[in-house]
C-alpha cells in the first residue's frame, strides 16, 4: 500500500480504545461513575447533538438515575442495604448495550 489511511482499521482501533477507556474508568471509579458516562449518550439520542439540551439533560438524567438507584437500594430489601453500584450496574449495563446496538444499527 502506498499511502493514505486504512479507515476500517483506524475505526476498529478507535472503538477498541474507547471500550478500554470506559472499562478502565468504570474499574477505577465504580459503577456509580458509569452513569456519568451513560447519561450524555442517552440524552443525545433523545434530543440530538445540541449541547444546550445535552448538558442540562445529562445532569438531570444522571442525578435521577443515581437517586432512583439509591432509593431502591435503601428500601427494596430493608433492613439490608444493597450497594449502590449493584443497582447502577443493573441499570447501566443493559442501557449501554442498548445504546451500542442503536448506534450500530444507525451506522448501517
DSSP file (Angstrom, degrees, kcal/mol; ACC not computed):
  #  RESIDUE AA STRUCTURE BP1 BP2  ACC     N-H-->O    O-->H-N    N-H-->O    O-->H-N    TCO  KAPPA ALPHA  PHI   PSI    X-CA   Y-CA   Z-CA
    1    1 A X              0   0    0      0, 0.0     3,-0.1     0, 0.0     0, 0.0   0.000 360.0 360.0 360.0 136.3    0.0    0.0    0.0
    2    2 A X        -     0   0    0      1,-0.2     2,-0.3     0, 0.0     0, 0.0   0.743 360.0 -38.3 -94.4 -24.6    1.4    3.4   -1.0
    3    3 A X  S    S+     0   0    0      2,-0.0    -1,-0.2     0, 0.0     2,-0.1  -0.991  81.0  74.3 179.5 179.3   -0.4    5.9    1.2
    4    4 A X  S    S-     0   0    0     -2,-0.3     2,-0.4    -3,-0.1     0, 0.0  -0.327  74.5 -66.9  89.0-173.6   -3.5    7.0    2.9
    5    5 A X        -     0   0    0     -2,-0.1     2,-1.2     4,-0.0     3,-0.1  -0.960  30.6-129.2-122.1 132.4   -5.2    5.7    5.9
    6    6 A X     >  -     0   0    0     -2,-0.4     4,-2.4     1,-0.2     5,-0.2  -0.705  27.9-166.8 -77.8  99.5   -7.0    2.4    6.3
    7    7 A X  H  > S+     0   0    0     -2,-1.2     4,-2.8     1,-0.2    -1,-0.2   0.882  80.5  50.7 -63.2 -43.5  -10.2    3.8    7.6
    8    8 A X  H  > S+     0   0    0      2,-0.2     4,-2.4     1,-0.2    -1,-0.2   0.901 111.9  47.8 -63.5 -40.2  -11.7    0.5    8.8
    9    9 A X  H  > S+     0   0    0      2,-0.2     4,-2.2     1,-0.2    -1,-0.2   0.923 113.5  47.5 -65.6 -43.7   -8.6   -0.4   10.7
   10   10 A X  H  X S+     0   0    0     -4,-2.4     4,-2.4     2,-0.2    -2,-0.2   0.896 111.4  51.6 -63.5 -40.4   -8.4    3.0   12.3
   11   11 A X  H  X S+     0   0    0     -4,-2.8     4,-2.4     2,-0.2    -2,-0.2   0.917 109.1  49.6 -63.8 -43.9  -12.1    2.8   13.2
   12   12 A X  H  X S+     0   0    0     -4,-2.4     4,-2.4     1,-0.2    -1,-0.2   0.910 111.5  49.5 -61.4 -41.9  -11.6   -0.6   14.9
   13   13 A X  H  X S+     0   0    0     -4,-2.2     4,-2.5     2,-0.2    -2,-0.2   0.899 110.6  50.0 -64.1 -40.3   -8.7    0.8   16.9
   14   14 A X  H  X S+     0   0    0     -4,-2.4     4,-2.5     2,-0.2    -2,-0.2   0.908 111.7  47.6 -65.7 -41.6  -10.7    3.8   18.0
   15   15 A X  H  X S+     0   0    0     -4,-2.4     4,-2.6     2,-0.2    -2,-0.2   0.916 113.0  48.9 -65.1 -42.6  -13.6    1.7   19.1
   16   16 A X  H  X S+     0   0    0     -4,-2.4     4,-2.4     2,-0.2    -2,-0.2   0.905 112.3  48.5 -63.5 -41.2  -11.3   -0.7   21.0
   17   17 A X  H  X S+     0   0    0     -4,-2.5     4,-2.3     2,-0.2    -2,-0.2   0.900 111.7  49.4 -66.1 -40.8   -9.5    2.3   22.6
   18   18 A X  H  X S+     0   0    0     -4,-2.5     4,-2.6     2,-0.2    -2,-0.2   0.921 111.8  48.3 -64.0 -43.4  -12.9    3.8   23.6
   19   19 A X  H  X S+     0   0    0     -4,-2.6     4,-2.5     1,-0.2    -2,-0.2   0.904 112.3  49.0 -63.8 -41.4  -14.1    0.5   25.1
   20   20 A X  H  X S+     0   0    0     -4,-2.4     4,-2.3     2,-0.2    -1,-0.2   0.891 111.4  50.3 -64.1 -39.7  -10.8    0.1   27.0
   21   21 A X  H  X S+     0   0    0     -4,-2.3     4,-2.7     2,-0.2     5,-0.2   0.930 111.3  47.2 -64.5 -46.0  -11.1    3.6   28.3
   22   22 A X  H  X S+     0   0    0     -4,-2.6     4,-2.5     1,-0.2     5,-0.2   0.920 113.0  49.6 -62.8 -43.3  -14.7    3.1   29.5
   23   23 A X  H  X S+     0   0    0     -4,-2.5     4,-2.2    -5,-0.2    -1,-0.2   0.899 112.0  48.3 -61.6 -40.8  -13.7   -0.1   31.2
   24   24 A X  H  X S+     0   0    0     -4,-2.3     4,-2.1     2,-0.2     5,-0.2   0.926 112.3  47.5 -65.9 -45.3  -10.8    1.5   32.9
   25   25 A X  H  X>S+     0   0    0     -4,-2.7     4,-3.0     1,-0.2     5,-0.5   0.917 113.3  48.7 -62.7 -42.7  -12.8    4.4   34.2
   26   26 A X  H  X5S+     0   0    0     -4,-2.5     4,-1.7    -5,-0.2    -1,-0.2   0.884 110.3  51.6 -65.0 -38.5  -15.5    2.1   35.4
   27   27 A X  H  <5S+     0   0    0     -4,-2.2    -1,-0.2    -5,-0.2    -2,-0.2   0.878 117.6  38.1 -65.8 -37.3  -13.0   -0.1   37.2
   28   28 A X  H  <5S+     0   0    0     -4,-2.1    -2,-0.2    -5,-0.1    -3,-0.2   0.931 129.0  29.1 -80.3 -47.2  -11.4    2.9   39.0
   29   29 A X  H  <5S-     0   0    0     -4,-3.0     3,-0.2    -5,-0.2    -3,-0.2   0.859 105.2-131.7 -84.6 -37.0  -14.5    4.9   39.7
   30   30 A X     X< -     0   0    0     -4,-1.7     4,-0.8    -5,-0.5     3,-0.5  -0.479  38.2 -55.2 107.7 177.7  -17.0    2.1   40.0
   31   31 A X  H  > S+     0   0    0      1,-0.2     4,-0.8     2,-0.2    -1,-0.2   0.732 127.4  65.0 -69.4 -23.0  -20.5    1.6   38.6
   32   32 A X  H >> S+     0   0    0      1,-0.2     3,-0.9    -3,-0.2     4,-0.6   0.914 102.1  49.5 -66.1 -40.2  -21.8    4.8   40.0
   33   33 A X  H >> S+     0   0    0     -3,-0.5     4,-0.8     1,-0.2     3,-0.6   0.742  96.4  72.3 -67.5 -22.9  -19.4    6.7   37.7
   34   34 A X  H >X S+     0   0    0     -4,-0.8     4,-1.9     1,-0.3     3,-0.6   0.835  88.8  60.7 -61.8 -32.2  -20.6    4.6   34.8
   35   35 A X  H <X S+     0   0    0     -3,-0.9     4,-2.9    -4,-0.8    -1,-0.3   0.868  98.4  58.1 -62.0 -36.0  -23.9    6.6   35.0
   36   36 A X  H << S+     0   0    0     -4,-0.6     4,-0.5    -3,-0.6    -1,-0.2   0.772 109.6  43.8 -65.8 -25.6  -21.9    9.7   34.2
   37   37 A X  H <X S+     0   0    0     -4,-0.8     4,-0.5    -3,-0.6    -1,-0.2   0.789 117.7  45.3 -84.2 -30.4  -20.6    8.0   31.0
   38   38 A X  H  X S+     0   0    0     -4,-1.9     4,-2.0    -5,-0.1     3,-0.5   0.888  99.3  65.8 -81.8 -41.5  -24.0    6.7   30.1
   39   39 A X  H  X S+     0   0    0     -4,-2.9     4,-2.5     1,-0.2     5,-0.2   0.870  98.3  51.2 -57.0 -45.7  -26.3    9.7   30.7
   40   40 A X  H  > S+     0   0    0     -4,-0.5     4,-2.4     1,-0.2    -1,-0.2   0.886 110.9  49.3 -61.9 -36.0  -24.9   12.0   28.0
   41   41 A X  H  X S+     0   0    0     -4,-0.5     4,-1.8    -3,-0.5    -1,-0.2   0.907 111.7  48.2 -68.4 -40.6  -25.2    9.4   25.3
   42   42 A X  H  X S+     0   0    0     -4,-2.0     4,-1.5     2,-0.2    -2,-0.2   0.920 113.9  46.6 -65.6 -43.0  -28.8    8.6   26.3
   43   43 A X  H  X S+     0   0    0     -4,-2.5     4,-3.0     1,-0.2     5,-0.4   0.901 109.4  54.5 -66.3 -40.0  -29.8   12.3   26.3
   44   44 A X  H  X S+     0   0    0     -4,-2.4     4,-2.1    -5,-0.2    -1,-0.2   0.872 106.6  52.2 -62.2 -36.6  -28.0   12.9   22.9
   45   45 A X  H  < S+     0   0    0     -4,-1.8    -1,-0.2     1,-0.2    -2,-0.2   0.876 116.1  40.6 -64.8 -36.5  -30.1   10.1   21.4
   46   46 A X  H  < S+     0   0    0     -4,-1.5    -2,-0.2    -5,-0.1    -1,-0.2   0.853 130.5  22.8 -81.0 -36.0  -33.3   11.7   22.7
   47   47 A X  H  < S-     0   0    0     -4,-3.0     3,-0.3     1,-0.3    -3,-0.2   0.620 101.5-121.1-110.1 -15.7  -32.5   15.4   22.0
   48   48 A X     <  -     0   0    0     -4,-2.1    -1,-0.3    -5,-0.4    -2,-0.1  -0.492  50.4 -50.3  95.9-174.3  -29.9   15.4   19.3
   49   49 A X  S    S+     0   0    0     -2,-0.2     2,-0.5    -4,-0.1    -1,-0.2   0.422  87.8 124.5 -84.4   2.8  -26.4   16.9   19.4
   50   50 A X    >>  -     0   0    0     -3,-0.3     4,-2.2     1,-0.2     3,-1.6  -0.492  50.2-154.5 -69.1 115.9  -27.3   20.4   20.7
   51   51 A X  H 3> S+     0   0    0     -2,-0.5     4,-2.0     1,-0.3     5,-0.4   0.714  88.9  71.3 -66.6 -20.5  -25.3   21.0   23.8
   52   52 A X  H 34 S+     0   0    0      1,-0.2     4,-0.4     2,-0.2    -1,-0.3   0.799 113.3  28.6 -64.9 -25.9  -27.8   23.4   25.2
   53   53 A X  H <> S+     0   0    0     -3,-1.6     4,-1.8     2,-0.1    -2,-0.2   0.760 118.6  56.3 -98.9 -34.6  -30.1   20.4   25.7
   54   54 A X  H  X S+     0   0    0     -4,-2.2     4,-2.7     3,-0.2     5,-0.2   0.918 104.0  51.6 -68.5 -43.7  -27.4   17.7   26.2
   55   55 A X  H  X S+     0   0    0     -4,-2.0     4,-1.8     2,-0.2    -1,-0.2   0.962 117.8  34.0 -63.9 -54.3  -25.6   19.3   29.2
   56   56 A X  H  > S+     0   0    0     -5,-0.4     4,-2.5    -4,-0.4    -1,-0.2   0.885 118.8  54.0 -69.4 -33.2  -28.5   20.0   31.5
   57   57 A X  H  X S+     0   0    0     -4,-1.8     4,-2.9     2,-0.2     5,-0.2   0.894 107.6  50.5 -64.2 -39.3  -30.3   16.9   30.3
   58   58 A X  H  X S+     0   0    0     -4,-2.7     4,-2.7     2,-0.2     5,-0.3   0.913 110.8  48.9 -64.2 -42.9  -27.3   14.8   31.2
   59   59 A X  H  X S+     0   0    0     -4,-1.8     4,-2.3    -5,-0.2     5,-0.2   0.930 115.0  44.3 -62.6 -45.1  -27.1   16.3   34.6
   60   60 A X  H  X S+     0   0    0     -4,-2.5     4,-2.4     2,-0.2    -2,-0.2   0.921 116.3  45.5 -67.5 -43.9  -30.8   15.7   35.3
   61   61 A X  H  X S+     0   0    0     -4,-2.9     4,-2.7     2,-0.2     5,-0.2   0.936 114.6  47.8 -65.9 -45.7  -30.8   12.2   33.9
   62   62 A X  H  X S+     0   0    0     -4,-2.7     4,-2.2    -5,-0.2     5,-0.2   0.928 114.6  45.7 -60.8 -45.8  -27.6   11.1   35.7
   63   63 A X  H  X S+     0   0    0     -4,-2.3     4,-2.6    -5,-0.3    -1,-0.2   0.898 113.3  50.5 -64.6 -39.9  -28.8   12.6   39.0
   64   64 A X  H  X S+     0   0    0     -4,-2.4     4,-2.7    -5,-0.2    -2,-0.2   0.913 110.4  48.8 -65.2 -42.7  -32.3   11.0   38.6
   65   65 A X  H  X S+     0   0    0     -4,-2.7     4,-2.6     2,-0.2    -2,-0.2   0.919 114.0  45.3 -64.0 -42.9  -30.8    7.6   37.8
   66   66 A X  H  X S+     0   0    0     -4,-2.2     4,-2.6    -5,-0.2    -2,-0.2   0.908 113.9  49.7 -68.4 -40.3  -28.5    7.7   40.8
   67   67 A X  H  X S+     0   0    0     -4,-2.6     4,-2.4     2,-0.2    -2,-0.2   0.919 112.8  47.3 -62.9 -43.6  -31.3    9.0   43.1
   68   68 A X  H  X S+     0   0    0     -4,-2.7     4,-2.5     2,-0.2     5,-0.2   0.932 113.5  47.6 -62.4 -46.2  -33.6    6.2   41.9
   69   69 A X  H  X S+     0   0    0     -4,-2.6     4,-2.6     1,-0.2    -2,-0.2   0.900 112.4  49.5 -63.0 -40.7  -31.0    3.5   42.4
   70   70 A X  H  X S+     0   0    0     -4,-2.6     4,-1.9     2,-0.2    -1,-0.2   0.906 110.7  49.9 -65.8 -41.2  -30.1    4.8   45.8
   71   71 A X  H  X S+     0   0    0     -4,-2.4     4,-1.7     2,-0.2     5,-0.3   0.931 114.1  44.4 -62.7 -45.5  -33.8    4.9   46.9
   72   72 A X  H  X S+     0   0    0     -4,-2.5     4,-2.7     1,-0.2     5,-0.4   0.906 111.2  54.5 -64.8 -41.1  -34.3    1.3   45.6
   73   73 A X  H  < S+     0   0    0     -4,-2.6     9,-1.8     1,-0.2     4,-0.3   0.850 113.9  41.7 -62.3 -34.3  -31.0    0.2   47.3
   74   74 A X  H  < S+     0   0    0     -4,-1.9    -1,-0.2     7,-0.2    -2,-0.2   0.774 127.8  26.9 -83.9 -26.0  -32.1    1.5   50.6
   75   75 A X  H >< S+     0   0    0     -4,-1.7     3,-1.1    -5,-0.2    -2,-0.2   0.727  99.7  75.1-112.4 -24.7  -35.8    0.4   50.6
   76   76 A X  T 3< S+     0   0    0     -4,-2.7    -3,-0.1     1,-0.3    -2,-0.1   0.887 114.9  19.2 -63.0 -41.8  -36.2   -2.7   48.4
   77   77 A X  T >  S-     0   0    0      3,-0.4     3,-2.0    -5,-0.4    -1,-0.3  -0.166 101.0-155.9-121.8  39.0  -34.7   -5.2   50.8
   78   78 A X  T <  S+     0   0    0     -3,-1.1    -3,-0.1     1,-0.3     3,-0.1  -0.246  72.4  29.6 -56.5 142.7  -34.9   -3.3   54.1
   79   79 A X  T 3  S+     0   0    0     -5,-0.1     2,-0.4     0, 0.0    -1,-0.3  -0.982 116.5  68.6 -86.4   2.4  -33.4   -3.5   56.6
   80   80 A X  S <  S-     0   0    0     -3,-2.0     2,-0.5    -5,-0.1    -3,-0.4  -0.674  74.2-145.3 -84.7 135.4  -30.5   -4.7   54.4
   81   81 A X        -     0   0    0     -2,-0.4     2,-0.2    -5,-0.1    -7,-0.2  -0.875   8.3-142.3-100.2 129.8  -29.0   -2.0   52.1
   82   82 A X        -     0   0    0     -9,-1.8     2,-0.1    -2,-0.5    -6,-0.0  -0.596  32.8 -97.3 -81.1 149.3  -27.7   -3.1   48.7
   83   83 A X    >>  -     0   0    0     -2,-0.2     3,-1.1     1,-0.1     4,-1.0  -0.474  28.3-130.4 -64.1 138.1  -24.5   -1.5   47.4
   84   84 A X  H 3> S+     0   0    0      1,-0.3     4,-2.4     2,-0.2     5,-0.2   0.842 104.7  63.6 -59.7 -35.1  -25.4    1.4   45.0
   85   85 A X  H 3> S+     0   0    0      1,-0.2     4,-1.8     2,-0.2    -1,-0.3   0.798  95.9  59.0 -61.5 -30.0  -23.0    0.0   42.4
   86   86 A X  H <> S+     0   0    0     -3,-1.1     4,-1.8     2,-0.2    -1,-0.2   0.942 110.9  40.0 -64.9 -47.1  -25.1   -3.2   42.1
   87   87 A X  H  X S+     0   0    0     -4,-1.0     4,-1.9     2,-0.2    -2,-0.2   0.883 113.8  52.0 -73.1 -37.6  -28.2   -1.3   41.1
   88   88 A X  H  X S+     0   0    0     -4,-2.4     4,-3.7     1,-0.2     5,-0.2   0.861 110.1  51.8 -66.6 -31.4  -26.4    1.2   38.9
   89   89 A X  H  X S+     0   0    0     -4,-1.8     4,-2.2    -5,-0.2     5,-0.4   0.892 107.6  51.3 -67.5 -39.2  -24.8   -1.7   37.1
   90   90 A X  H  < S+     0   0    0     -4,-1.8     4,-0.4     1,-0.2    -2,-0.2   0.828 119.8  36.4 -66.8 -30.8  -28.2   -3.3   36.6
   91   91 A X  H  X S+     0   0    0     -4,-1.9     4,-1.3    -5,-0.1    -2,-0.2   0.904 122.0  43.9 -81.5 -47.6  -29.5    0.0   35.1
   92   92 A X  H  X S+     0   0    0     -4,-3.7     4,-2.9    -5,-0.2     5,-0.2   0.887 106.2  54.5 -72.9 -43.6  -26.3    1.0   33.3
   93   93 A X  H  X S+     0   0    0     -4,-2.2     4,-2.3    -5,-0.2     5,-0.2   0.940 112.1  41.5 -63.8 -49.8  -25.1   -2.2   31.6
   94   94 A X  H  > S+     0   0    0     -4,-0.4     4,-2.3    -5,-0.4    -1,-0.2   0.900 116.9  50.1 -64.2 -36.7  -28.3   -3.1   29.7
   95   95 A X  H  X S+     0   0    0     -4,-1.3     4,-2.6     2,-0.2    -2,-0.2   0.913 110.1  49.7 -65.9 -41.5  -28.8    0.5   28.7
   96   96 A X  H  X S+     0   0    0     -4,-2.9     4,-2.4     2,-0.2    -2,-0.2   0.910 111.2  49.1 -63.6 -42.1  -25.2    0.8   27.5
   97   97 A X  H  X S+     0   0    0     -4,-2.3     4,-2.2    -5,-0.2    -1,-0.2   0.892 110.7  51.0 -63.6 -39.3  -25.6   -2.3   25.4
   98   98 A X  H  X S+     0   0    0     -4,-2.3     4,-2.5     2,-0.2    -2,-0.2   0.916 109.4  50.5 -63.3 -42.8  -28.9   -1.0   24.0
   99   99 A X  H  X S+     0   0    0     -4,-2.6     4,-2.4     1,-0.2    -2,-0.2   0.909 110.0  50.1 -61.8 -41.9  -27.2    2.3   23.1
  100  100 A X  H  X S+     0   0    0     -4,-2.4     4,-2.2     1,-0.2    -1,-0.2   0.901 111.1  49.3 -62.5 -40.1  -24.4    0.4   21.3
  101  101 A X  H  X S+     0   0    0     -4,-2.2     4,-2.0     2,-0.2    -2,-0.2   0.909 110.9  49.4 -65.8 -41.9  -26.9   -1.6   19.4
  102  102 A X  H  X S+     0   0    0     -4,-2.5     4,-2.0     1,-0.2    -2,-0.2   0.907 111.7  49.3 -62.3 -42.2  -28.8    1.6   18.4
  103  103 A X  H  X S+     0   0    0     -4,-2.4     4,-1.5     1,-0.2    -1,-0.2   0.882 110.3  49.8 -66.8 -38.5  -25.6    3.2   17.2
  104  104 A X  H  X S+     0   0    0     -4,-2.2     4,-0.9     1,-0.2    -1,-0.2   0.858 111.3  49.0 -70.8 -33.3  -24.6    0.1   15.2
  105  105 A X  H  < S+     0   0    0     -4,-2.0     3,-0.2     1,-0.2    -1,-0.2   0.855 109.6  52.4 -71.1 -33.8  -28.0    0.0   13.5
  106  106 A X  H  < S+     0   0    0     -4,-2.0    -2,-0.2     1,-0.2    -1,-0.2   0.819 106.3  54.5 -69.3 -30.4  -27.8    3.7   12.7
  107  107 A X  H  <        0   0    0     -4,-1.5    -1,-0.2     1,-0.2    -2,-0.2   0.757 360.0 360.0 -75.7 -24.6  -24.4    3.2   11.1
  108  108 A X     <        0   0    0     -4,-0.9    -1,-0.2    -3,-0.2    -2,-0.2   0.456 360.0 360.0 -93.7 360.0  -25.6    0.5    8.7
